Amino acid sequence: MVLKRIFRGVIMGPPGSGKGTVSGRITQTFGLKHLSSGDILRANINAKTELGLLMKSCIDQGQLVPDDIISRLVLAKLRDMDHSSWLLDGFPRTVAQAENLDSMCTLDTVINLDVPFETIKERLTSRWVHLPSGRVYNTDFNPPKIPGLDDVTGEPLSQRDDDTPVTVTRRLKAYENQTQPVLEYYRSKGVLTTFTGTETNKIWPHVHAFLGKKIPHPQQVSKAHESPE
């Protein structure tokens, strides 16, 4: 019996860097499970778990959710996936969280998407959302068929408060201040690889080639699933 090597990775990048798109391509291409800290937090808040209620209380009061609460939630989910290869998105965001993650597992790689802030500002301020479904449009490269309306329902699109120019600038600065120490932490451990560019489709081939050397024979794995033999 051949034992399949477990792969553990983290992907980092500011809001609007294309992290969601790249994460989706990685998990689909290499057969990893995608774990988003935001999804885990929302699920706990919606389920009204003890930690979920604690987080909601912090958020409602405009406070940051303490590191240990987020770490407990994410690490509990990771323990359930002990025998799976995964890509973690949105965690860690502080050095304390990174140290908590290190206490549980050894990361194979940390991918950092480095996209110029001006490029991100242009992307995000062009972004419009159909709030009920979460469908996202971009007036530059993925516009709705009818301006201002959702393709499926015909309902009006909205621009999130997060996507106004002033808010985007503030979010990007906050991201930089918060995550720079985390990037330095992983750089010092020798597991950080940064991919720089302005277009996701041009960054992706480099990420794909890099992971192709890290994750054993992803193409063979996918062919094995497709083969009737």
C-alpha positions in Angstrom: 0.0 0.0 0.0 1.4 3.4 -1.0 0.8 6.1 1.6 -0.3 9.4 0.2 1.8 12.3 1.6 -0.3 14.8 3.5 0.2 18.4 2.3 -0.5 21.5 4.5 -0.4 25.0 3.1 -1.5 28.5 3.9 -2.3 31.2 1.3 -2.0 34.9 2.2 -2.9 38.1 0.3 -4.7 41.4 0.8 -8.4 41.8 0.1 -8.8 41.9 -3.7 -5.5 40.2 -4.5 -7.3 37.3 -6.2 -6.7 35.0 -3.3 -10.2 33.4 -3.6 -9.7 32.6 -7.3 -6.2 31.2 -6.8 -7.3 29.2 -3.8 -10.1 27.7 -5.9 -7.7 26.7 -8.6 -5.2 25.2 -6.2 -7.8 23.1 -4.4 -9.3 21.9 -7.7 -6.1 21.2 -9.5 -4.3 19.5 -6.6 -7.2 17.9 -4.8 -6.7 19.8 -1.5 -9.4 20.7 0.9 -10.0 24.5 1.1 -10.5 25.9 4.6 -11.5 29.5 4.9 -11.3 31.0 8.4 -14.1 33.4 7.5 -16.4 30.5 6.6 -15.6 28.7 9.9 -16.3 31.9 11.9 -19.6 32.6 10.1 -20.7 29.0 10.5 -20.1 29.2 14.3 -21.9 32.5 14.6 -24.9 31.2 12.6 -25.0 28.0 14.6 -24.9 30.0 17.8 -22.1 27.9 19.3 -20.5 29.1 22.5 -17.5 30.5 20.7 -19.7 31.8 17.9 -21.8 33.9 20.4 -18.6 35.2 22.0 -17.3 36.3 18.6 -20.6 37.9 17.7 -20.5 39.9 20.9 -17.0 41.2 20.1 -18.0 42.1 16.5 -21.2 43.8 17.6 -19.2 45.9 20.0 -16.7 46.8 17.3 -13.9 44.9 19.1 -11.4 42.6 17.5 -12.1 38.9 18.1 -9.3 37.7 20.5 -6.6 35.5 18.9 -7.2 32.5 21.2 -10.9 32.3 20.2 -10.2 32.3 16.4 -7.3 29.9 17.0 -9.5 27.5 18.9 -12.1 27.4 16.2 -9.7 27.0 13.3 -7.5 24.4 15.0 -10.6 22.4 16.0 -11.6 22.2 12.4 -8.1 21.3 11.3 -8.1 18.4 13.8 -11.1 17.0 12.1 -9.1 16.9 8.9 -6.0 15.3 10.4 -5.6 12.8 7.5 -6.4 15.3 4.7 -4.2 17.6 2.6 -5.5 21.2 3.0 -5.0 24.8 2.0 -5.8 27.3 4.8 -7.1 30.8 3.8 -7.5 33.8 6.1 -5.6 32.3 9.0 -3.1 33.0 10.6 -3.4 36.8 10.7 -1.1 37.5 13.7 2.1 35.9 14.9 0.3 34.5 17.9 -2.1 32.7 15.6 0.8 31.4 13.5 2.5 30.1 16.7 -0.8 28.3 17.6 -0.9 26.7 14.2 2.7 25.6 14.5 2.0 23.9 17.8 -0.4 21.6 15.9 1.2 20.9 12.6 4.1 21.7 10.3 3.4 23.7 7.2 4.8 22.7 3.9 4.5 26.1 2.3 3.0 29.6 2.8 2.0 31.3 -0.5 1.9 35.1 -0.4 0.1 37.0 -3.3 1.8 40.4 -3.7 -0.4 42.6 -5.8 0.2 46.4 -5.9 -2.3 48.3 -3.8 -3.2 50.6 -6.7 -4.2 47.5 -8.7 -6.3 46.3 -5.8 -8.0 49.6 -5.3 -9.0 49.7 -9.0 -10.4 46.1 -8.7 -12.4 46.6 -5.5 -13.9 49.9 -6.3 -15.2 48.4 -9.6 -16.8 45.5 -7.7 -20.5 45.2 -7.4 -22.4 42.4 -5.6 -25.8 40.7 -5.7 -26.3 40.6 -2.0 -28.9 37.7 -1.7 -26.7 35.3 -3.7 -23.2 36.7 -3.1 -22.6 36.8 -6.9 -19.8 39.3 -7.6 -19.3 41.4 -10.8 -16.6 43.7 -11.8 -17.4 46.5 -14.2 -13.9 46.2 -15.8 -13.5 42.4 -16.6 -16.7 40.7 -15.4 -19.6 43.1 -16.0 -23.2 42.2 -15.7 -25.1 41.7 -18.9 -27.3 44.7 -18.0 -25.5 47.4 -16.0 -26.5 47.5 -12.4 -28.6 44.3 -12.5 -27.9 40.7 -11.5 -27.6 38.3 -14.6 -29.8 35.6 -13.0 -32.5 37.4 -11.1 -32.5 40.9 -12.7 -32.4 42.3 -9.2 -30.2 45.5 -8.5 -26.6 45.2 -7.6 -25.0 46.9 -4.6 -21.5 48.2 -3.8 -20.4 47.0 -0.3 -19.3 49.7 2.1 -16.0 47.8 2.2 -15.5 48.6 -1.5 -15.6 52.4 -1.4 -12.2 54.0 -2.2 -11.7 55.4 1.3 -12.6 52.1 3.0 -10.4 50.1 0.6 -7.4 52.3 1.4 -8.0 51.8 5.1 -8.4 48.1 4.8 -5.3 47.6 2.8 -3.2 49.6 5.2 -4.6 47.7 8.2 -3.9 44.4 6.4 -0.3 45.5 5.7 0.3 46.5 9.3 -1.3 43.3 10.7 0.2 40.7 8.4 3.8 42.0 7.8 5.0 40.4 11.1 3.3 37.1 10.0 5.1 37.2 6.6 8.4 37.9 8.4 7.7 35.0 10.8 7.2 32.5 7.9 10.1 34.0 6.0 12.4 33.3 8.9 11.2 29.7 8.9 12.0 29.3 5.2 8.5 28.3 4.2 7.3 31.6 2.6 7.1 32.0 -1.2 5.9 35.3 -2.7 4.2 35.6 -6.1 4.1 39.2 -7.5 1.9 40.5 -10.3 -1.1 42.5 -11.3 -3.2 39.8 -13.0 -4.4 36.6 -11.4 -4.1 34.7 -14.7 -0.4 35.6 -15.0 0.4 34.8 -11.4 -1.4 31.4 -11.5 1.0 29.5 -13.8 3.9 30.3 -11.4 1.8 29.1 -8.4 0.8 26.0 -10.4 4.4 25.2 -11.3 5.7 25.8 -7.8 3.1 23.5 -6.2 3.6 20.9 -8.9 7.0 20.3 -7.4 5.7 20.3 -3.8 2.7 18.1 -4.2 3.5 14.7 -5.6 2.0 13.9 -9.1 -1.3 15.8 -8.9 -2.0 15.0 -12.6 -1.6 11.3 -11.9 -4.0 11.5 -9.0 -6.6 13.2 -11.1 -6.2 10.7 -13.9 -6.6 7.9 -11.5 -10.0 9.3 -10.5 -11.0 9.6 -14.2 -9.8 6.2 -15.3 -12.4 3.4 -15.4 -9.7 0.8 -14.8 
